[in-house]
Amino acid sequence: MSVEPVRAGSSDTILVCIRGNSGSGKSSIARELRHRHGRGCALVERDYLRRILLRERDKPGARHPP
């Protein structure tokens, strides 16, 4: 299945948030969605948001997305 690229922020863009307990298959589902939709589908993991975008390191009491 292939999806035509859509400009980010248009009414045709979709944000999918996957949540769940450790080991429940979130990453596997996200990778499969990325594989099926290919280019134009971004996979942004929480650790990437925290470590790169928020410039936080793993330390006790550090900020993290809610």
Gaussian input, Z-matrix of N, CA and C with variables (Angstrom, degrees):
# hf/3-21g

backbone

0 1
 N
 C     1     B1
 C     2     B2     1     A1
 N     3     B3     2     A2     1     D1
 C     4     B4     3     A3     2     D2
 C     5     B5     4     A4     3     D3
 N     6     B6     5     A5     4     D4
 C     7     B7     6     A6     5     D5
 C     8     B8     7     A7     6     D6
 N     9     B9     8     A8     7     D7
 C    10    B10     9     A9     8     D8
 C    11    B11    10    A10     9     D9
 N    12    B12    11    A11    10    D10
 C    13    B13    12    A12    11    D11
 C    14    B14    13    A13    12    D12
 N    15    B15    14    A14    13    D13
 C    16    B16    15    A15    14    D14
 C    17    B17    16    A16    15    D15
 N    18    B18    17    A17    16    D16
 C    19    B19    18    A18    17    D17
 C    20    B20    19    A19    18    D18
 N    21    B21    20    A20    19    D19
 C    22    B22    21    A21    20    D20
 C    23    B23    22    A22    21    D21
 N    24    B24    23    A23    22    D22
 C    25    B25    24    A24    23    D23
 C    26    B26    25    A25    24    D24
 N    27    B27    26    A26    25    D25
 C    28    B28    27    A27    26    D26
 C    29    B29    28    A28    27    D27
 N    30    B30    29    A29    28    D28
 C    31    B31    30    A30    29    D29
 C    32    B32    31    A31    30    D30
 N    33    B33    32    A32    31    D31
 C    34    B34    33    A33    32    D32
 C    35    B35    34    A34    33    D33
 N    36    B36    35    A35    34    D34
 C    37    B37    36    A36    35    D35
 C    38    B38    37    A37    36    D36
 N    39    B39    38    A38    37    D37
 C    40    B40    39    A39    38    D38
 C    41    B41    40    A40    39    D39
 N    42    B42    41    A41    40    D40
 C    43    B43    42    A42    41    D41
 C    44    B44    43    A43    42    D42
 N    45    B45    44    A44    43    D43
 C    46    B46    45    A45    44    D44
 C    47    B47    46    A46    45    D45
 N    48    B48    47    A47    46    D46
 C    49    B49    48    A48    47    D47
 C    50    B50    49    A49    48    D48
 N    51    B51    50    A50    49    D49
 C    52    B52    51    A51    50    D50
 C    53    B53    52    A52    51    D51
 N    54    B54    53    A53    52    D52
 C    55    B55    54    A54    53    D53
 C    56    B56    55    A55    54    D54
 N    57    B57    56    A56    55    D55
 C    58    B58    57    A57    56    D56
 C    59    B59    58    A58    57    D57
 N    60    B60    59    A59    58    D58
 C    61    B61    60    A60    59    D59
 C    62    B62    61    A61    60    D60
 N    63    B63    62    A62    61    D61
 C    64    B64    63    A63    62    D62
 C    65    B65    64    A64    63    D63
 N    66    B66    65    A65    64    D64
 C    67    B67    66    A66    65    D65
 C    68    B68    67    A67    66    D66
 N    69    B69    68    A68    67    D67
 C    70    B70    69    A69    68    D68
 C    71    B71    70    A70    69    D69
 N    72    B72    71    A71    70    D70
 C    73    B73    72    A72    71    D71
 C    74    B74    73    A73    72    D72
 N    75    B75    74    A74    73    D73
 C    76    B76    75    A75    74    D74
 C    77    B77    76    A76    75    D75
 N    78    B78    77    A77    76    D76
 C    79    B79    78    A78    77    D77
 C    80    B80    79    A79    78    D78
 N    81    B81    80    A80    79    D79
 C    82    B82    81    A81    80    D80
 C    83    B83    82    A82    81    D81
 N    84    B84    83    A83    82    D82
 C    85    B85    84    A84    83    D83
 C    86    B86    85    A85    84    D84
 N    87    B87    86    A86    85    D85
 C    88    B88    87    A87    86    D86
 C    89    B89    88    A88    87    D87
 N    90    B90    89    A89    88    D88
 C    91    B91    90    A90    89    D89
 C    92    B92    91    A91    90    D90
 N    93    B93    92    A92    91    D91
 C    94    B94    93    A93    92    D92
 C    95    B95    94    A94    93    D93
 N    96    B96    95    A95    94    D94
 C    97    B97    96    A96    95    D95
 C    98    B98    97    A97    96    D96
 N    99    B99    98    A98    97    D97
 C   100   B100    99    A99    98    D98
 C   101   B101   100   A100    99    D99
 N   102   B102   101   A101   100   D100
 C   103   B103   102   A102   101   D101
 C   104   B104   103   A103   102   D102
 N   105   B105   104   A104   103   D103
 C   106   B106   105   A105   104   D104
 C   107   B107   106   A106   105   D105
 N   108   B108   107   A107   106   D106
 C   109   B109   108   A108   107   D107
 C   110   B110   109   A109   108   D108
 N   111   B111   110   A110   109   D109
 C   112   B112   111   A111   110   D110
 C   113   B113   112   A112   111   D111
 N   114   B114   113   A113   112   D112
 C   115   B115   114   A114   113   D113
 C   116   B116   115   A115   114   D114
 N   117   B117   116   A116   115   D115
 C   118   B118   117   A117   116   D116
 C   119   B119   118   A118   117   D117
 N   120   B120   119   A119   118   D118
 C   121   B121   120   A120   119   D119
 C   122   B122   121   A121   120   D120
 N   123   B123   122   A122   121   D121
 C   124   B124   123   A123   122   D122
 C   125   B125   124   A124   123   D123
 N   126   B126   125   A125   124   D124
 C   127   B127   126   A126   125   D125
 C   128   B128   127   A127   126   D126
 N   129   B129   128   A128   127   D127
 C   130   B130   129   A129   128   D128
 C   131   B131   130   A130   129   D129
 N   132   B132   131   A131   130   D130
 C   133   B133   132   A132   131   D131
 C   134   B134   133   A133   132   D132
 N   135   B135   134   A134   133   D133
 C   136   B136   135   A135   134   D134
 C   137   B137   136   A136   135   D135
 N   138   B138   137   A137   136   D136
 C   139   B139   138   A138   137   D137
 C   140   B140   139   A139   138   D138
 N   141   B141   140   A140   139   D139
 C   142   B142   141   A141   140   D140
 C   143   B143   142   A142   141   D141
 N   144   B144   143   A143   142   D142
 C   145   B145   144   A144   143   D143
 C   146   B146   145   A145   144   D144
 N   147   B147   146   A146   145   D145
 C   148   B148   147   A147   146   D146
 C   149   B149   148   A148   147   D147
 N   150   B150   149   A149   148   D148
 C   151   B151   150   A150   149   D149
 C   152   B152   151   A151   150   D150
 N   153   B153   152   A152   151   D151
 C   154   B154   153   A153   152   D152
 C   155   B155   154   A154   153   D153
 N   156   B156   155   A155   154   D154
 C   157   B157   156   A156   155   D155
 C   158   B158   157   A157   156   D156
 N   159   B159   158   A158   157   D157
 C   160   B160   159   A159   158   D158
 C   161   B161   160   A160   159   D159
 N   162   B162   161   A161   160   D160
 C   163   B163   162   A162   161   D161
 C   164   B164   163   A163   162   D162
 N   165   B165   164   A164   163   D163
 C   166   B166   165   A165   164   D164
 C   167   B167   166   A166   165   D165
 N   168   B168   167   A167   166   D166
 C   169   B169   168   A168   167   D167
 C   170   B170   169   A169   168   D168
 N   171   B171   170   A170   169   D169
 C   172   B172   171   A171   170   D170
 C   173   B173   172   A172   171   D171
 N   174   B174   173   A173   172   D172
 C   175   B175   174   A174   173   D173
 C   176   B176   175   A175   174   D174
 N   177   B177   176   A176   175   D175
 C   178   B178   177   A177   176   D176
 C   179   B179   178   A178   177   D177
 N   180   B180   179   A179   178   D178
 C   181   B181   180   A180   179   D179
 C   182   B182   181   A181   180   D180
 N   183   B183   182   A182   181   D181
 C   184   B184   183   A183   182   D182
 C   185   B185   184   A184   183   D183
 N   186   B186   185   A185   184   D184
 C   187   B187   186   A186   185   D185
 C   188   B188   187   A187   186   D186
 N   189   B189   188   A188   187   D187
 C   190   B190   189   A189   188   D188
 C   191   B191   190   A190   189   D189
 N   192   B192   191   A191   190   D190
 C   193   B193   192   A192   191   D191
 C   194   B194   193   A193   192   D192
 N   195   B195   194   A194   193   D193
 C   196   B196   195   A195   194   D194
 C   197   B197   196   A196   195   D195

   B1=1.4397
   B2=1.5317
   B3=1.3097
   B4=1.4526
   B5=1.5206
   B6=1.2998
   B7=1.4615
   B8=1.5199
   B9=1.3306
   B10=1.4675
   B11=1.5228
   B12=1.3420
   B13=1.4672
   B14=1.5246
   B15=1.2999
   B16=1.4642
   B17=1.5172
   B18=1.3154
   B19=1.4626
   B20=1.5254
   B21=1.3114
   B22=1.4661
   B23=1.5154
   B24=1.3059
   B25=1.4557
   B26=1.5122
   B27=1.3380
   B28=1.4651
   B29=1.5286
   B30=1.3140
   B31=1.4651
   B32=1.5257
   B33=1.3322
   B34=1.4634
   B35=1.5277
   B36=1.3346
   B37=1.4597
   B38=1.5168
   B39=1.3199
   B40=1.4646
   B41=1.5256
   B42=1.3115
   B43=1.4592
   B44=1.5243
   B45=1.3163
   B46=1.4592
   B47=1.5213
   B48=1.3169
   B49=1.4634
   B50=1.5192
   B51=1.3126
   B52=1.4599
   B53=1.5178
   B54=1.3212
   B55=1.4576
   B56=1.5138
   B57=1.3140
   B58=1.4537
   B59=1.5059
   B60=1.3100
   B61=1.4606
   B62=1.5219
   B63=1.3146
   B64=1.4622
   B65=1.5260
   B66=1.3222
   B67=1.4582
   B68=1.5095
   B69=1.3311
   B70=1.4715
   B71=1.5264
   B72=1.3411
   B73=1.4614
   B74=1.5193
   B75=1.3236
   B76=1.4782
   B77=1.5206
   B78=1.3125
   B79=1.4675
   B80=1.5195
   B81=1.3104
   B82=1.4666
   B83=1.5209
   B84=1.3093
   B85=1.4615
   B86=1.5238
   B87=1.3262
   B88=1.4639
   B89=1.5252
   B90=1.3292
   B91=1.4734
   B92=1.5196
   B93=1.3172
   B94=1.4655
   B95=1.5283
   B96=1.3214
   B97=1.4677
   B98=1.5252
   B99=1.3242
   B100=1.4693
   B101=1.5183
   B102=1.3215
   B103=1.4632
   B104=1.5385
   B105=1.3115
   B106=1.4692
   B107=1.5206
   B108=1.3340
   B109=1.4674
   B110=1.5152
   B111=1.3206
   B112=1.4587
   B113=1.5116
   B114=1.3157
   B115=1.4514
   B116=1.5283
   B117=1.3065
   B118=1.4562
   B119=1.5184
   B120=1.3218
   B121=1.4588
   B122=1.5256
   B123=1.3139
   B124=1.4630
   B125=1.5194
   B126=1.3026
   B127=1.4545
   B128=1.5236
   B129=1.3201
   B130=1.4598
   B131=1.5244
   B132=1.3099
   B133=1.4542
   B134=1.5235
   B135=1.3096
   B136=1.4638
   B137=1.5285
   B138=1.3345
   B139=1.4628
   B140=1.5192
   B141=1.3260
   B142=1.4677
   B143=1.5280
   B144=1.3245
   B145=1.4687
   B146=1.5173
   B147=1.3049
   B148=1.4632
   B149=1.5313
   B150=1.3193
   B151=1.4671
   B152=1.5229
   B153=1.3138
   B154=1.4577
   B155=1.5293
   B156=1.3190
   B157=1.4617
   B158=1.5263
   B159=1.3315
   B160=1.4624
   B161=1.5272
   B162=1.3330
   B163=1.4644
   B164=1.5318
   B165=1.3006
   B166=1.4643
   B167=1.5182
   B168=1.2805
   B169=1.4546
   B170=1.5181
   B171=1.3097
   B172=1.4631
   B173=1.5251
   B174=1.3159
   B175=1.4568
   B176=1.5238
   B177=1.2925
   B178=1.4630
   B179=1.5257
   B180=1.3249
   B181=1.4582
   B182=1.5177
   B183=1.3372
   B184=1.4716
   B185=1.5271
   B186=1.3423
   B187=1.4597
   B188=1.5154
   B189=1.3272
   B190=1.4723
   B191=1.5203
   B192=1.3480
   B193=1.4651
   B194=1.5246
   B195=1.3312
   B196=1.4769
   B197=1.5103
   A1=108.09
   A2=117.08
   A3=122.50
   A4=109.42
   A5=116.13
   A6=121.60
   A7=108.16
   A8=116.75
   A9=120.43
   A10=109.54
   A11=118.00
   A12=120.04
   A13=111.92
   A14=116.30
   A15=123.22
   A16=107.49
   A17=117.32
   A18=120.69
   A19=110.15
   A20=115.64
   A21=120.07
   A22=109.12
   A23=116.39
   A24=121.27
   A25=113.69
   A26=117.14
   A27=118.63
   A28=109.19
   A29=115.91
   A30=119.48
   A31=111.85
   A32=117.39
   A33=120.84
   A34=113.32
   A35=117.89
   A36=119.46
   A37=110.27
   A38=115.48
   A39=121.69
   A40=108.44
   A41=116.32
   A42=121.86
   A43=107.28
   A44=116.19
   A45=121.50
   A46=107.55
   A47=117.13
   A48=122.42
   A49=107.54
   A50=115.60
   A51=121.03
   A52=107.83
   A53=115.86
   A54=121.25
   A55=109.64
   A56=115.76
   A57=119.93
   A58=110.81
   A59=114.94
   A60=121.52
   A61=111.24
   A62=115.87
   A63=121.42
   A64=109.21
   A65=115.64
   A66=119.96
   A67=115.23
   A68=117.83
   A69=119.96
   A70=113.52
   A71=117.93
   A72=120.63
   A73=115.27
   A74=117.80
   A75=121.33
   A76=111.69
   A77=117.15
   A78=120.86
   A79=111.33
   A80=117.28
   A81=120.84
   A82=111.10
   A83=117.11
   A84=121.29
   A85=110.09
   A86=116.95
   A87=121.08
   A88=110.78
   A89=117.38
   A90=120.78
   A91=111.07
   A92=117.23
   A93=120.57
   A94=110.93
   A95=117.76
   A96=120.46
   A97=110.40
   A98=115.75
   A99=120.64
   A100=110.69
   A101=116.72
   A102=121.68
   A103=110.98
   A104=116.74
   A105=120.77
   A106=113.03
   A107=116.20
   A108=119.19
   A109=112.93
   A110=117.01
   A111=121.62
   A112=114.26
   A113=114.46
   A114=121.68
   A115=109.98
   A116=116.72
   A117=120.72
   A118=112.81
   A119=116.12
   A120=121.19
   A121=107.26
   A122=117.14
   A123=121.44
   A124=110.43
   A125=115.53
   A126=122.33
   A127=106.70
   A128=117.22
   A129=121.80
   A130=107.40
   A131=115.70
   A132=120.38
   A133=110.71
   A134=115.61
   A135=121.75
   A136=111.83
   A137=116.49
   A138=119.57
   A139=110.88
   A140=117.31
   A141=120.56
   A142=109.74
   A143=116.65
   A144=120.00
   A145=110.99
   A146=115.49
   A147=120.47
   A148=111.63
   A149=116.63
   A150=120.30
   A151=113.36
   A152=117.86
   A153=121.39
   A154=111.71
   A155=117.31
   A156=119.85
   A157=113.03
   A158=116.69
   A159=119.98
   A160=112.35
   A161=116.71
   A162=123.48
   A163=113.00
   A164=114.79
   A165=120.67
   A166=109.87
   A167=116.60
   A168=122.72
   A169=108.70
   A170=115.01
   A171=119.81
   A172=109.16
   A173=116.24
   A174=121.24
   A175=108.85
   A176=118.22
   A177=120.68
   A178=110.90
   A179=116.78
   A180=122.17
   A181=114.72
   A182=118.43
   A183=121.01
   A184=110.92
   A185=115.56
   A186=119.83
   A187=109.95
   A188=115.05
   A189=120.36
   A190=107.58
   A191=116.70
   A192=118.30
   A193=109.75
   A194=118.16
   A195=119.78
   A196=112.45
   D1=132.03
   D2=-179.34
   D3=-124.94
   D4=141.41
   D5=-178.86
   D6=-116.99
   D7=135.34
   D8=176.60
   D9=-65.49
   D10=139.03
   D11=177.54
   D12=-60.40
   D13=143.30
   D14=-179.75
   D15=-128.67
   D16=142.02
   D17=177.55
   D18=-65.48
   D19=134.33
   D20=176.43
   D21=-61.14
   D22=137.16
   D23=179.17
   D24=91.91
   D25=-6.12
   D26=177.45
   D27=-80.41
   D28=169.62
   D29=-179.38
   D30=-69.25
   D31=-10.26
   D32=-179.93
   D33=-94.57
   D34=-3.96
   D35=179.08
   D36=-79.00
   D37=151.47
   D38=-178.08
   D39=-131.77
   D40=135.62
   D41=173.76
   D42=-109.35
   D43=124.67
   D44=178.09
   D45=-115.12
   D46=121.53
   D47=176.85
   D48=-108.60
   D49=128.32
   D50=-179.36
   D51=-114.07
   D52=122.05
   D53=-179.51
   D54=-125.88
   D55=157.38
   D56=177.07
   D57=164.22
   D58=174.79
   D59=179.87
   D60=-69.38
   D61=160.70
   D62=175.25
   D63=-56.88
   D64=135.99
   D65=177.17
   D66=77.89
   D67=10.12
   D68=-177.40
   D69=-88.30
   D70=-2.91
   D71=175.71
   D72=101.70
   D73=12.85
   D74=-179.11
   D75=-58.00
   D76=-49.00
   D77=-178.29
   D78=-65.20
   D79=-38.52
   D80=178.45
   D81=-63.61
   D82=-42.77
   D83=178.22
   D84=-65.18
   D85=-44.17
   D86=-179.79
   D87=-62.11
   D88=-43.67
   D89=178.85
   D90=-63.64
   D91=-39.15
   D92=179.23
   D93=-66.67
   D94=-41.08
   D95=175.84
   D96=-60.41
   D97=-44.07
   D98=178.54
   D99=-61.83
   D100=-42.89
   D101=179.69
   D102=-62.77
   D103=-44.67
   D104=-177.45
   D105=-69.60
   D106=-36.09
   D107=-176.22
   D108=-96.34
   D109=-16.57
   D110=174.15
   D111=59.38
   D112=-143.79
   D113=-177.31
   D114=-57.66
   D115=136.98
   D116=-177.15
   D117=99.46
   D118=-5.71
   D119=177.81
   D120=-113.96
   D121=115.09
   D122=-178.64
   D123=-97.07
   D124=136.96
   D125=175.03
   D126=-111.24
   D127=111.06
   D128=-179.01
   D129=-118.85
   D130=111.88
   D131=-177.38
   D132=-85.96
   D133=153.48
   D134=-178.26
   D135=-57.52
   D136=-39.90
   D137=179.19
   D138=-62.44
   D139=-37.11
   D140=176.99
   D141=-63.19
   D142=-45.94
   D143=178.70
   D144=-57.61
   D145=-46.80
   D146=-175.70
   D147=-70.12
   D148=-49.83
   D149=-173.40
   D150=-76.43
   D151=-41.53
   D152=-173.70
   D153=-93.35
   D154=-56.55
   D155=-175.52
   D156=-72.15
   D157=-40.87
   D158=179.50
   D159=-91.32
   D160=-5.18
   D161=179.42
   D162=53.24
   D163=39.86
   D164=177.80
   D165=-101.00
   D166=146.25
   D167=176.91
   D168=-110.89
   D169=160.68
   D170=178.38
   D171=-69.27
   D172=108.99
   D173=177.06
   D174=-156.58
   D175=152.89
   D176=-179.63
   D177=-59.54
   D178=134.70
   D179=176.72
   D180=78.21
   D181=7.81
   D182=-179.15
   D183=-70.31
   D184=152.43
   D185=175.63
   D186=-67.29
   D187=152.59
   D188=175.17
   D189=-155.38
   D190=156.55
   D191=178.00
   D192=-61.46
   D193=141.78
   D194=-179.84
   D195=-65.17

